[in-house]
Every structure is written in C-alpha cells, then in structure tokens.
Amino acid sequence: MNFTPKSIAPAGPGPGVRIKLGSPEHKTLFCRTMLDTHDPYRPALIDWPVLEPETRNRIVSLPIWDIAVATEGRAGMNVKTYGEQIHDPLLRDAIDMNAYEESRHKIVLADMVTFYGIVLQPEEEYKRPRDPEFAFMRTGFSECIDSFFGFGLFKVAADTGFFPEELIDTFEPVMREEGRHILFFVNWVAWHRRTMPLWRRPWFEMKVWAVWIALIWERIDMAKGMGEDNTKAQENNFTLNGSKELGVEIEFPELAAICLAENDRRLAVYDPRLIRPKFVPGMIRLVLRFMRKTPATA
C-alpha cells in the first residue's frame, strides 16, 4: 500500500514569510505540510508485540474496536469521495493523502484485531456520500472532537501502563497522523471559506452549523447511553468515559487538562502560521472556568 502525489507541487512559503488566510500561500503551506510530513510506514510490516495474557485481555475487552474500524472506513470513503471533485492539483494531492492515511488507519486496526484475536461485528458497506463536501466536513469536525479527547486518553493509557510501551510506540504514528489531519482540515475550512464566491458562503455556513448540530446531538445521544444495545452505547460513549474503561478514576477537570496539554503539544511541532482547531479546546476551557467559579458562588 503506497501513495505517490500526482502533481509537481511547489514548496511552502519560507518561515519568515507572513501569510494571509485564504491566500495561495496559505493553501500551499497547509497542503505541503500534509504532504511533506507523511510517514510512509506500511501496515503489513508492523511487528505487533506479544502481550502478557492479562494485558491482552484488558485491551481485547475495550468496547471500541468495532466503531474504531468502522469510523476509519467511513472517513476514508468520505475524504476520498470529496477529493475526486477537486480540480486544483496540489489540494487534490493533499486530500488524497488524507484519504490514503485514513484508509491505512483502518488497515492497521484490522491487522491489530486479527493479531490479538478480537472478534468484530461484520462490517457494513461503506456507501459513497450523496454530498461529498458535507461528508468531508462531518469527518473533519468529528475528528477535531475525537482527536482532542483521544490525545488525552492515549496519554493516560501510556502513563498508567494500560497500554504497554511497545503498543504505544506502534500506535504513535497513527496519533501523529490524527494531529496532521485536523490541522489540515481546519486550515482547509479557513481557506475554503475565504476563496469561495460570496453567493456560496451562506450555504457553506449553514452546512457548518448543520454538521456541528449533528455531531453535538450524536454525542448527547452517546452520553445518555442510548442505542439498541448497551454494547454499542459503551462503544460510542468511550470518548466521554474512556478513563474509567482504562481502569483509572480521573475527574473531568484533570482529564480535560491532560487533553488540552496533549492537544497543544502535538500541534506545536507544526508551522505556527497554520491555525489550530479552536472550538473544542475553547469550549473545554470555558467549561473548566465555569467549574472553578461554581463552588465559590454556591
């Protein structure tokens, strides 16, 4: 499994060059960042560590593997389909790279569950979205939420030894890619918003709101534990209650602080001229500020 860009893409603007959001230089920078930081690891060559029975059983028991594989499968389809309608060679290369890496995540997870004997439910067919742009946006904004909490939970799993060091090292490239994907996506949103015709902007903003409403409602549904069976509810709710699943009792403020720190750390390595995801970290900081004030006013 390999990916080779089709365009002869220009280098990004030098570090001393100021860029304006929505400019050609901005597009070149976030696309080149996606392409130039690609890790060409091959899933077929991953040497999965042999785990102690107790460690293996803990990992196998996590109620996340079905939804993780399905999420990556849908993400790969959504991003790939959107890329097919892009005519700009550099932007299409970057989106195709995003799609390739999403599909590679699915292969990595599928190989892992096979190696450790994790039984998954039969996968549903991944259908092409009717509105590729909406599907791409839903995937991107969803990753902004899930990666934020995933960074923190990955840190907790590493620090507590729930995931052994060998497995942490194996999954680290996947976590780095998630950071690259959300960085690329939020810069694409900023660039796309500023370069589209004025008449299209109201419709685009309506799509943004529709995506966030759908995602917020979905996560409210998760928090309530709704679903046809409790297993699916547990899978969907892992982002919110993941520390308990990892056998660690962490209060929300502490987990939120870990997520904020990890989010900042993972994105700090990229060009500071690229914007970072703001909505989820901003909302978490607002919640934490409110929680600190509440006892004093009670």
C-alpha positions in Angstrom: 0.0 0.0 0.0 1.6 3.2 -1.1 0.7 6.8 -2.2 2.5 9.0 -4.7 1.4 12.6 -5.3 0.4 13.3 -8.9 1.2 17.0 -9.0 4.6 18.7 -9.1 3.8 20.8 -6.0 5.6 24.0 -5.1 7.5 24.2 -1.8 5.7 26.0 1.0 6.4 29.7 1.8 9.6 30.1 3.9 9.3 30.5 7.7 9.9 34.3 7.6 7.1 34.9 5.1 3.9 36.2 6.5 0.8 34.5 5.1 -2.8 35.6 4.8 -5.6 33.1 5.5 -7.2 32.2 2.2 -4.2 33.2 0.1 -2.4 31.0 -2.4 0.5 30.9 0.1 -1.8 29.7 2.8 -3.1 26.9 0.6 0.4 25.9 -0.4 1.5 25.8 3.3 -1.2 23.6 4.6 -1.1 21.3 1.6 2.7 21.0 1.7 2.6 20.3 5.4 0.2 17.4 4.8 2.3 16.0 2.0 5.8 16.7 3.4 5.1 15.2 6.9 3.7 11.9 5.6 5.1 8.8 7.3 5.5 6.0 4.7 5.1 3.2 7.2 3.5 0.0 5.8 0.8 -1.7 7.9 1.9 -5.1 6.6 5.3 -4.6 8.2 4.1 -3.7 11.7 5.6 -6.1 14.2 2.8 -6.4 16.8 4.2 -7.1 20.2 3.2 -10.3 22.0 1.3 -9.3 25.1 1.0 -10.9 28.5 -2.4 -12.6 28.8 -3.7 -10.1 31.4 -2.6 -7.2 29.2 -4.1 -8.7 26.1 -7.4 -9.4 27.9 -7.6 -5.8 29.1 -7.1 -4.5 25.6 -9.5 -7.0 24.0 -12.2 -6.1 26.4 -12.2 -2.4 25.4 -15.6 -1.7 23.8 -14.2 0.4 21.0 -12.8 -1.8 18.2 -15.9 -2.2 16.1 -16.6 1.5 16.0 -13.0 2.4 15.5 -12.6 0.3 12.4 -16.0 1.5 11.0 -15.1 5.1 11.7 -11.8 4.9 9.8 -13.5 3.1 7.0 -16.2 5.8 6.6 -13.6 8.5 6.9 -11.5 7.1 4.1 -14.6 6.9 1.9 -15.8 10.4 2.7 -12.4 12.1 2.2 -11.6 10.1 -1.0 -15.0 11.0 -2.5 -14.6 14.7 -1.8 -11.1 14.6 -3.3 -12.5 13.2 -6.6 -14.2 16.5 -7.3 -11.2 18.8 -6.6 -9.5 20.2 -9.7 -6.6 22.0 -8.0 -3.7 19.5 -8.3 -2.0 20.5 -5.1 -5.2 20.5 -3.0 -6.3 17.2 -4.5 -3.0 15.6 -3.7 -3.2 16.7 -0.1 -6.8 15.4 0.2 -5.9 12.2 -1.5 -3.1 11.8 1.0 -5.6 12.4 3.8 -7.9 9.7 2.4 -5.0 7.3 2.0 -3.9 7.7 5.6 -7.5 7.3 6.9 -7.8 4.0 4.9 -4.4 3.0 6.3 -5.6 3.5 9.8 -8.4 1.1 9.1 -5.9 -1.5 7.9 -3.7 -1.0 10.9 -6.7 -1.5 13.2 -7.9 -4.5 11.3 -4.5 -6.1 11.4 -4.3 -5.5 15.2 -7.7 -7.0 16.0 -6.8 -10.0 13.8 -3.4 -10.5 15.6 -4.9 -10.3 19.1 -8.0 -12.3 18.3 -10.5 -9.5 18.8 -13.8 -10.5 17.3 -15.6 -7.7 15.4 -19.2 -7.5 14.1 -19.5 -7.8 10.3 -18.7 -4.5 8.6 -21.4 -2.7 6.8 -20.8 -1.5 3.3 -19.3 2.0 3.1 -21.5 3.9 0.8 -20.4 6.9 -1.2 -21.9 10.1 0.3 -24.5 12.0 -1.7 -23.0 15.3 -0.6 -19.2 14.8 -0.7 -18.5 18.3 0.8 -20.8 17.7 3.7 -19.4 14.3 4.4 -15.8 15.6 4.3 -16.8 18.4 6.7 -18.5 15.9 9.1 -15.5 13.7 9.1 -13.1 16.6 9.7 -15.1 18.2 12.5 -15.8 14.8 14.1 -12.0 14.2 14.1 -11.5 17.5 15.8 -13.6 16.3 18.7 -12.4 12.7 18.9 -8.7 13.5 18.4 -8.8 16.1 21.2 -10.0 13.5 23.7 -8.1 10.7 22.1 -4.8 12.5 22.6 -5.5 12.8 26.3 -6.7 9.2 26.7 -3.7 7.9 24.8 -1.5 9.8 27.3 -3.4 8.3 30.2 -3.1 4.8 28.8 0.7 5.3 28.3 1.3 6.8 31.8 -0.7 4.2 33.6 0.8 1.3 31.7 -2.6 0.2 30.5 -1.1 0.1 27.0 2.4 -1.4 27.2 5.3 0.7 25.8 5.6 -1.5 22.7 2.0 -0.9 21.8 2.3 2.8 22.5 5.2 3.0 20.1 3.3 1.1 17.5 0.3 3.4 17.6 2.2 6.7 17.9 2.4 7.2 14.1 -1.4 6.9 13.9 -1.8 9.5 16.6 0.6 11.9 14.8 -1.4 11.5 11.7 -4.6 12.4 13.5 -3.0 15.6 14.5 -1.9 16.3 11.0 -5.4 15.6 9.7 -7.2 18.1 12.0 -4.6 20.7 11.3 -5.1 20.3 7.6 -8.9 20.3 7.9 -9.2 23.5 9.9 -6.9 25.3 7.6 -8.8 24.0 4.6 -12.0 25.3 6.2 -10.4 28.8 6.7 -9.0 28.8 3.1 -12.2 27.4 1.5 -14.4 29.9 3.3 -12.3 32.9 2.1 -11.9 31.7 -1.5 -15.5 30.6 -2.5 -17.8 33.0 -4.3 -19.8 35.3 -2.0 -23.1 33.7 -3.0 -21.9 30.3 -1.8 -20.9 31.4 1.7 -24.3 31.4 3.4 -24.9 27.9 2.2 -21.5 26.8 3.4 -22.0 28.3 6.8 -25.4 26.5 7.0 -23.5 23.3 6.3 -21.0 24.1 9.1 -23.9 24.6 11.6 -25.7 21.5 10.4 -22.5 19.4 10.9 -22.0 20.7 14.4 -25.6 20.3 15.3 -25.5 16.7 14.1 -22.3 16.0 15.9 -23.4 17.6 19.2 -26.7 15.7 19.0 -24.8 12.5 18.3 -22.7 13.0 21.4 -25.6 13.9 23.6 -27.1 10.6 22.5 -23.8 8.9 23.4 -23.7 10.5 26.8 -27.2 9.3 27.6 -26.2 5.8 26.6 -28.9 5.5 24.0 -28.8 2.8 21.4 -30.4 -0.5 20.5 -28.0 -2.4 22.8 -25.7 -1.4 25.6 -22.5 -2.6 23.8 -23.0 0.0 21.1 -23.7 2.6 23.7 -20.5 1.8 25.5 -18.5 1.9 22.3 -20.0 5.3 21.4 -19.5 6.7 24.9 -15.8 5.7 25.2 -14.6 9.3 24.4 -16.5 10.6 27.4 -15.9 7.7 29.9 -12.6 6.4 28.5 -10.6 6.9 31.6 -12.9 4.5 33.5 -12.6 1.9 30.8 -8.8 2.2 31.2 -9.2 1.4 34.9 -8.3 4.9 36.0 -10.6 7.2 38.1 -9.9 10.7 36.8 -12.2 13.6 37.4 -13.3 15.6 34.4 -11.2 18.7 35.1 -8.0 16.6 35.4 -8.8 14.7 32.2 -9.6 17.9 30.4 -6.3 19.5 31.4 -4.5 16.5 30.1 -6.4 16.7 26.8 -5.6 20.4 26.5 -1.9 19.9 27.2 -1.6 17.0 24.8 -3.5 18.8 22.0 -1.2 21.8 22.4 1.9 19.6 22.5 1.1 17.5 19.4 0.2 20.5 17.3 3.1 22.7 18.5 5.5 21.0 16.1 3.9 22.4 13.0 4.3 25.8 11.4 2.9 28.4 13.7 1.3 30.3 10.8 -1.2 27.5 10.4 -4.3 27.9 12.5 -5.2 25.3 15.1 -8.6 23.8 16.0 -10.2 26.3 18.4 -13.8 25.2 19.0 -13.3 22.1 21.1 -10.3 23.4 23.2 -12.2 26.7 23.6 -15.3 25.1 24.9 -13.4 22.9 27.3 -11.6 25.9 28.7 -14.9 27.6 29.1 -16.4 24.7 31.0 -13.3 24.5 33.2 -13.5 28.2 34.0 -17.2 27.8 34.9 -16.5 24.7 37.1 -13.9 26.7 39.0 -16.2 29.5 39.7 -19.2 27.4 40.7 -18.1 26.4 44.2 -17.3 30.0 45.1 -20.7 31.2 44.1 -22.7 28.3 45.6 
